[in-house]
Amino acid sequence: PHLSSIINADDFEKVAQKYLSPEGWAYYSSAAEDETSVQDNSRLYRLLKLRPRVLRDVTTVNTATSILGIPSTVPFFICPTGFAKYAHKDAELNLARAAGLEGVHQIIPTSPSMSLEQITGARSNPDQTQYLQVYVNKDRQKCLALIRRAEACGIKALFITVDSPVLGKRERDDRLKAASLGSEAPNTGIAKIGSSTLLNPGLAWSDLAWLRSVTQLPLVLKGVQTVEDAIMAYEHGINGILLSNHGGRSQDTAQAPILALLEIRKYAPQLINNPKLQIFVDGGIRRGTDIIKCLALGANAVGIGRPWLYSMSGGYGAEGVRHLIHILKGEVAGNMALLGATKIEEIVPQMVNSMRAEME
Ligand code: FNR
């Protein structure tokens, strides 16, 4: 279909399901075990109700904000997802190009389809903000080499993934043989092949001091899921936390990240709007209203994963990614106007009724 007929994020998913190979679709869309968390991630946004304020002049609405102190045209960013090549031959280059043209921040994964140098080399704008997601390698020398490469490539922060000491049990992925990756790995999904050397079950809080000592880059923990760990991250001098259950791909029945944000509001309100700690949320965010609810409850920005992969499939490439950015930005702006907020700072907690979500 022509891009103009795609009017929301879910439309892209339907196209992708038709277009992707069975292996690619299983790798992108699957989640752990009964896939409860991935469904919950989206469902919780439906339980949060907006409380629009009226009679506020909303002629001009501005979606711009800053993330880790760097300007962004929108309060959302591109989350790291491995192996974009199943969606489009230009893979991560599409994300880099589109993000640069639109002023959107992008997190590059540890395991992309091409090198970090190629992806950072595809910046369409010299000031473009790219971050690197890091699976901290067991071998510190290897980890250090990756960090030095990131610094040389102009990466602006490191997102340390902490929700996957081991790989989640992805059953849909497991059921498909990764035929395209060679016959030496029968019954082994793409995720397993990609992660076998990356994940580090030994990673612990004590490793953060080492990370902090080897780089000046801001450190964000990706995959914090409770108020307890949010407090620990703050106490360890971490610059940000991304509340995430890895898009439901790690531990099934792990609570939706928006519930972790509600916990922080309730039990550690000092962490909200704290200049020393930025808070981000990802998982199941598909609508402008989902984004606005996170911001209202105290997030600085949100991450989005699968929809970018879907937006470049179907042959759309970077234009598909740009189209999705326009869709989401338009939904954020339109819903801010309906809510009575003309800038991001005007989106306040009173604009969300979280009673039903809190009963979860
Ligand atoms: C991911 N995610 C992920 N996270 C990470 O830290 N390192 C990685 O390599 C990957 N790889 C990856 C591959 C695929 C195909 C998906 C779908 C996800 C998790 C990702 O960064 C993010 O947390 C979730 O995707 C957010 O949920 P939604 O927006 O996809 O629902």
Boltz pocket constraint, residues with backbone or C-beta under 6 A from the ligand:
constraints:
  - pocket:
      binder: B
      contacts: [[A, 27], [A, 28], [A, 29], [A, 30], [A, 41], [A, 79], [A, 80], [A, 81], [A, 82], [A, 109], [A, 110], [A, 111], [A, 133], [A, 161], [A, 222], [A, 244], [A, 245], [A, 246], [A, 247], [A, 248], [A, 249], [A, 282], [A, 283], [A, 284], [A, 285], [A, 303], [A, 304], [A, 305], [A, 306], [A, 307]]
      max_distance: 6.0
